[in-house]
Structures are given as C-alpha cells and as structure tokens.
Amino acid sequence: MRPYAKMLLAAAGALALSGCQYEILSPSGWVAEQERNLLIISVLLMLIVILPVLFMSVYFPLKYRADREDQSDYDPEFEHSNKLEAVVWGVPILIVVALGWYTYVYTHRLDPYRPLDHLDAGAPVEVQAVSLDWKWLFIYPDQGIASVNELVVPAGRPINFSLTSSTVMNTLSIPALGGMVYSMAGMETKLHLIADEEGTYPGRSAHYSGPGFAGMVFDTEAVSDAEFDAWVEGIRDEAEPLTRASYLELEQPTMNVAPRQYGSVEDGLFGRIVELCVEEGKVCMGHMMMVDEQGGGGLEGVGNAAAYSYDRARTIDGFGNLIELPPLESNGGHGGDHGAGHGSDEEAMNGDAQNSLSYVLAMDPDALCSPTGAQTEAKTNGI
C-alpha cells in the first residue's frame, strides 16, 4: 500500500498547489455560460474518438497477444474491410462537421463586439477600460467618475467595455463573466459582458506585460442598482477629479496599486488616451495619419519630432523604472510652452508651407478639428 499512498499524497499536494479556480465551469454571466457550453460540447464530441482509442489501445494488445491459447482468428491474408473503412473515415468526418457547425454558431453568438441587446436585460453601463503599468483604470463616461483597480457594475445589466492601453498590450479578463479582449495602445477594442447575479468576481490582465504584471488584478463587484447609484454618488462627493495632469501622474509605472477613485473626469480624456495625445503639445494619432496620408511633414517636420514621439517618455528597465532619454529637438511649436514661438516659425516658413495641411497640424494638433482645419483638409484633398 505504501506506493499507492505516496501517489495519492503527491496527487493531493499537486491539487493543493495548483490553486485551481473553476469560474469557467461555474460561470456567473450569460457570456461565460455560453462559452462553458461550447467547451463541454467540444469535449464530448472529441471523446467520441478519444474513448474508443483508449479502449482499443488496451483491448487489442490483450486480445491478440502472441502467447494467447486460441489463435484461430489469425488471418494473415486480411487486406481490406469496407465496414472498418466506413467507421475509420466516417466518424471523424462527422465529428469535424459537428465541431465546425458549433464553432460557427458560437463564434457569431459570442462575438465580443456584439452588444447584448437581445437579452433584454435593461440599460447597459458604459465602461472605458485603460491598461496602465501595472494597474487598470475604469472610466464611467455616463456617470462622470473613474476608479483604479476597482470595477463596480450593476448585476443583471450589460456592461459595454471600450478598451485601450497606455503602453504595451494587456488583456482584460473576468473569467466568471466571459471571455477576454486585448487592449492596445493607439487602438480601441470592444467587449460586452453581463453579471447575472450579485457577487465578487476576480479580474486581471491575462497577458504578461512586465515586472508588475502579477499585481495587475482587481475585483469586479456586481451589486444592485441602488448600491451602484450609492457608490457613484459617494465617489462624486469625496474623490478628486481625473484631469489630463492627474492621468499623466497616474500613468507612471507603479506596482500592486490599491483601489482608488476619481469624482469627475475631464471631457474627452479617453479619446486623448486612445489617440496618444494626453500630453500638451502631442500630435494625436488621427492627425498623424492624416499627415502621413498627405505625404508626411517633409524636412519642415524634422524639428517637430518631439510632438510625434510617445514611447520615449515611457521607456522602462527590467525592474519597471523609467529611463530618461535625451529629449528630442523641437522648433518650439510643441514644447512645454505650447503656442509660444509661432511667430518665429511663421517667419521661417514660406507662404506655401504655411497653407499646407502638414504645417497646420504641426503648429496646432487641434487645428484639424476646427472649421479652419476642415477647410484646409478639403482644399488639400481637392474636395
């Protein structure tokens, strides 16, 4: 019995050390439940092949072993069996067809970009999620508040996530509620989830993103509508505002950050985070792509390199510490004193350059959004 006791003890130790959590098999949201169903269907279909193979791997060696007494079934002339061929080829084909069908159905049903309007579960809650180094920022645009490493949602109502990242890719994962979607710098992705019942559901980043990755966790609190409203009002009354300046301070690399809240959010902040232009004087991604479409800034844009630089200010070492790199030269159009020095630039450039789209964007990143910028764009594109 001693060998068996050792094996049982080793198995018990492995189970205890695994830290297994079974949210995937015991979901608390419609999306996670559908994903669990697809997982079970796929496993059962594949077991149609796996179980017979396991059985035959034991049965045939025993039945046809060389030292068996009755060898009358030995047939060295055997070449082909239509019945055997039909089973060997027909069953796998049917399984692949079934797997393909269910995969097609559930792929469209569980498209992360697809809203959950068909559930008739009430008004959705909009959440803008930003992955930072190494924490999560959740902005509630309709409520005008924000929180760090704390996600509170009303149970029974869809949650519409808009995701982006300040630096490297991360993945928003709440296993009890559903699948996960990447957050990427300069892009906005979507995810739709729902918590069917009240409770606390662990969340984290499921994509390694550096030395602080292990602490990039948060709790999702699914509460009643009344509790959610009370939580929102409490934050509005007590928490500090989230401005562009406070966001840039929050964005600095930190590890194992405790939850905190912001009582208000500066208008358009999430859009600037997506466009990588929260800092004063930075050219937004949309403007940058427009300049590229028009052929780039040319030699005149060399002096504005700092306005187009983003990653240099966020360079870190292997321990998560910021690395200060030499600043890029700038002609003053996008320096800390944004707007100062326009006169010298205007004198240095000729009239044709001043009227070009690249010049307008170089001198004022917001110009494209103004009536003047729209007119310049229309003139340059010939429309």
MOFENSUL-V61385 format. One record per backbone hydrogen bond with DSSP energy under -1.0 kcal/mol. NH is the residue of the N-H (numbers start at 1). CO is the residue of the C=O. If there is no record, write none. Layout:
nh=NH co=CO
nh=NH co=CO
//
This chain:
nh=5 co=1
nh=6 co=2
nh=7 co=3
nh=8 co=4
nh=9 co=5
nh=10 co=6
nh=11 co=7
nh=12 co=8
nh=13 co=9
nh=14 co=10
nh=15 co=11
nh=16 co=12
nh=17 co=13
nh=18 co=14
nh=26 co=22
nh=28 co=176
nh=32 co=177
nh=33 co=29
nh=34 co=30
nh=35 co=31
nh=36 co=32
nh=37 co=33
nh=38 co=34
nh=39 co=35
nh=40 co=36
nh=41 co=37
nh=42 co=38
nh=43 co=39
nh=44 co=40
nh=45 co=41
nh=46 co=42
nh=47 co=43
nh=49 co=46
nh=50 co=46
nh=51 co=47
nh=53 co=49
nh=54 co=50
nh=55 co=51
nh=56 co=52
nh=57 co=53
nh=58 co=55
nh=59 co=55
nh=60 co=56
nh=62 co=58
nh=63 co=59
nh=64 co=60
nh=68 co=65
nh=74 co=71
nh=78 co=75
nh=85 co=81
nh=86 co=82
nh=87 co=83
nh=88 co=84
nh=89 co=85
nh=90 co=86
nh=91 co=87
nh=93 co=89
nh=94 co=90
nh=95 co=91
nh=96 co=92
nh=97 co=93
nh=98 co=94
nh=99 co=95
nh=100 co=96
nh=101 co=97
nh=102 co=98
nh=103 co=99
nh=104 co=100
nh=105 co=101
nh=106 co=102
nh=107 co=103
nh=108 co=104
nh=109 co=105
nh=110 co=106
nh=114 co=111
nh=119 co=116
nh=120 co=117
nh=125 co=158
nh=127 co=160
nh=128 co=139
nh=129 co=162
nh=130 co=137
nh=131 co=164
nh=132 co=135
nh=135 co=132
nh=137 co=130
nh=138 co=147
nh=139 co=128
nh=140 co=145
nh=144 co=140
nh=145 co=140
nh=146 co=262
nh=147 co=138
nh=148 co=260
nh=149 co=136
nh=151 co=219
nh=153 co=221
nh=155 co=223
nh=156 co=195
nh=157 co=154
nh=159 co=193
nh=160 co=125
nh=161 co=191
nh=162 co=127
nh=163 co=189
nh=164 co=129
nh=166 co=131
nh=170 co=183
nh=172 co=181
nh=173 co=204
nh=177 co=174
nh=178 co=174
nh=183 co=170
nh=187 co=184
nh=189 co=163
nh=191 co=161
nh=193 co=159
nh=196 co=28
nh=199 co=222
nh=201 co=220
nh=203 co=218
nh=204 co=173
nh=205 co=216
nh=206 co=171
nh=213 co=210
nh=216 co=213
nh=217 co=215
nh=218 co=203
nh=220 co=201
nh=221 co=151
nh=222 co=199
nh=223 co=153
nh=228 co=224
nh=229 co=225
nh=230 co=226
nh=231 co=227
nh=232 co=228
nh=233 co=229
nh=234 co=230
nh=235 co=231
nh=236 co=232
nh=237 co=233
nh=238 co=234
nh=239 co=235
nh=242 co=264
nh=247 co=243
nh=248 co=244
nh=249 co=245
nh=250 co=246
nh=251 co=247
nh=254 co=133
nh=260 co=148
nh=262 co=146
nh=263 co=240
nh=266 co=242
nh=269 co=266
nh=272 co=268
nh=273 co=269
nh=274 co=270
nh=275 co=271
nh=277 co=272
nh=282 co=279
nh=283 co=307
nh=285 co=275
nh=288 co=284
nh=289 co=285
nh=290 co=286
nh=291 co=287
nh=292 co=288
nh=293 co=289
nh=294 co=290
nh=295 co=292
nh=296 co=291
nh=301 co=298
nh=302 co=299
nh=304 co=301
nh=305 co=302
nh=307 co=304
nh=308 co=305
nh=314 co=311
nh=315 co=312
nh=317 co=321
nh=320 co=317
nh=323 co=315
nh=331 co=303
nh=338 co=336
nh=340 co=337
nh=342 co=339
nh=345 co=341
nh=346 co=342
nh=347 co=343
nh=348 co=344
nh=349 co=345
nh=354 co=350
nh=355 co=351
nh=356 co=353
nh=360 co=356
nh=361 co=357
nh=362 co=358
nh=363 co=359
nh=364 co=360
nh=367 co=364
nh=369 co=366
nh=370 co=367
nh=374 co=370
nh=375 co=371
nh=376 co=372
nh=377 co=373
nh=378 co=374
nh=379 co=375
nh=380 co=376
nh=381 co=377
nh=383 co=378
//
